[in-house]
């Protein structure tokens, strides 16, 4: 792939992300008005998440354009600031929309917001280290492993921790929740793979440019699915709750 083609590919995916975040914001704001007050909060958080992501994708896009046209350093920090703000909200959305026992709800939100923050913060430390090595002793690998621990803790809570409560939900909601789980694992699972790609590109027969492009495209696709896509599933659960199903 030529440098021009690589630049254009990432450019197009980032442009798609901006459109997806912006359109979904207006949808969630409009859709929440049709819900009863008790079912609105999760959808409101979905709107907040995509609005934050929209802003950061504009900044990420501008940084990529500067990188591709002038050679200025690409600012990866925009992504991590976005994730620091949005990932805890994504966790809160899921807990709130299910209307769990208040004590369990409060415990899950508080604990997993902390886990989410630590997952992103430690991942950022690893992102800023040398990306040319992925041996077990490399800082990137160590920080990536630490970040993954918090990821596993979140999955443990969001899956194992609320299984009993999910079984009390309607069959329709249980079905949507199964899809949501798959989306969550599939999209969040992309992040560690994309995180390692620049460092392992050579071992896969790829150039450093290929590794960078695949990382940016991978992050962007995952963000589209994990924010607007995930938000649509949250909205669907909220509408089912709204109709008493």
N, C-alpha and C positions, 0 to 999 in steps of 0.2 A: 504494500500500500504506500503510495507516495505521501509526502508530508502534507501536500495540499488536500488530498483525499482524507487523510487522517484528521486534519483540522476541521474539514467540512462535516465529517461524520459526527464528531463530538458537538460541533456547532448546532447541527440539526436536532440532535437529541436534547440538548439544553434548551433550544427554542421550543421543542415540544413540551418539555417540563414546565416552562413558564406559562404556556397556553393551558396546560392541564391544571396547574395550580390556580390560575386566575379564574378559569371557567368553573372549577369545582367550588371555589369560594362563593361565587354568586349562587350556585345551586344550593349549597348548604345553608346559606343565609335565607334564601327563599323557602327552602323545605322546612326549616325549623318552625316557621310561622304556622304550618299546618298541624303541628304537634301540640299535645297538651303540655302544660308547663312542666310537669314531672318528667317528661321524656325529652325535653329540649337540650339539657345541658351537654350530653354527649355529642349531639350534632353541632352545638355551638362550639365545642372544643375542636371538632373536625374543621369548622370554618376558620378558627384561629390558627390551627396547624397549617392549613394550606396557604393562608395569608402570610404567615411567617416564612414558609417555604418559597412563596412567590417572590417576596422581597429578596431573599438570599439567592434565589436562582437568577434574578436580574443581575445581582452583584457577581455571581459566579460566571455568568455569561459574559459580562463586560471584562472580567479578568481573563477569561479564555480568549476573547477577541484581542486583547492587548498582548497576551502571550503569543498568539499566532501571527500577529501582524508586526509587532515591534520587538518581540523577544523578551518582554518584561516577565519577571517571575510570576507563575500562576499561583494565586492565593488559595490554597486548599483549606485555609482556616475558616472560610465562609461556610463550607459544608459542616464543619464540626460545631460552629456556633449555632447553625440551624438545628443540627441534631440535638445539641444540648438543650435547646428550647422545646423542640417538637417531640422527641422520643418519650420524655416523661408524660407529655399530654396524650400521646397515643395510648400509653398504658392506662392512664386515668379514664380515657374514653371507654375502653372495653369494660372496666370495672363498673363505671357509672351506668352504662346502658343496660347492664344485666339486672340492676336494682337488687343487689345482694343485701344480706343482713348488714345493718349500718355499722356494727362493730367490725365485721369482716371487711366491709368496703373500705372503711377508714384505715385499717391495718394494711390492706393490700396496696392502697394508693400510696400511703406514706413510705412503706418499705420499698416498693418498686420504683417510685420516683427517685429514691436514693440510688438504687441499683442502676437505673437507666443513666443517671448523671455520671456515676463512676464508670460505667461501661464506655460512655463516649469520651470522658476525660482521659482515661487510660489509653484508649485507642488513639486519641490525638497525640499523646506523648510518643507512642510508637510510630505514628505517621511522620512525625518530625525528625525521626532518627534516620540513620543511614539505610537506604533501601536496597543496597547492593548485596546484602547477605541475609539469608534466612536460616542459618544454622541455629541449633537449639540455644546457643549462648548469645545470639545477637539481640541487641536491645529491641529491635522491631518484633522479633518472635516472642520475647519475654513479655513485653507490654501487650502484644496481641493476645497472648494466653491469659494474662490477667483480665483483660477486657472481656474475653470469652467466658470467664468464670461468672461475671455479673450477668451476661447474656443467659447462661444456663439457669441461674437463680431466678431470673424473670420468667423464663419458660416454665420452671418448676411451679412457681406461684400461679401463673396465668392458666396453666393446664391442670396440673395435679391439685393445686390448692383450691380450685373452684369446681372440681368435678361433681361433688355432691350437689352444689347449687345449680349447676347446669342441668342435672337430671330432673330438677324440679320445674324447669322451663318447658314451654310448649314444644311439640315436635317440630314445628316450623322454625322456632328459634334455635333449637338444637341443631337443625340442619344447616342454618346460616352460620352458626358458631363453628361447625366442622370446617366449612369453607374458609372462615376467617382464620382458623388455626393454620390451615395449609398455606394461606396467603402470608401469614405472619412468619412462619418458619421458612418458606421459600424466599421471601423478600429479605428478611433479616439475615438469612443464610448467605445471600449474595455479598453482603458487606465484607465479611472476613476473607472471602475468595478474592474480591476486587482489591482489598487491602494488600494482599500478598502478591498480586499479579506483577507489579513492576519489579519486584525482587526475584521472582521465579521465571520471568519471561525468557531469560537465556536458557534455562533448563528445559523449557518447552519448545525451543527452537524459534522463539519470537525475539524481535528487536526491542530495545528499550522504548522506542516509540509505540510499538504494538502494545506493550504492557501499560503504558500511560493511557492510550486510547481505550483499551478494554476496561481499565479501572474507571475512567470517567463515564463511559457508556454504561457499565455495570451499576455504578452508584446512581446514575440518573434514572435508569429503568426501575431499579429497586425503590427509589424515592417516589416515582409516579405510582407504583403499585401499593407502596406502604403508606401513602398519604391520601390522595384522591380515591384510589381503589379500596383501601381499608376503610376510609370514611364512608364510602357508599354502603359497605356491609354494615357498618355501625348504624347508618341511617335506616337501612332495611330492618334491623332489629328494633330500632326505635319506633318505626311505623307499625310493626307487629305488636309491640307493647301498647302502642297508642290505640290499636283496635281491639285490645284485650285478648290477643292470641298468644 
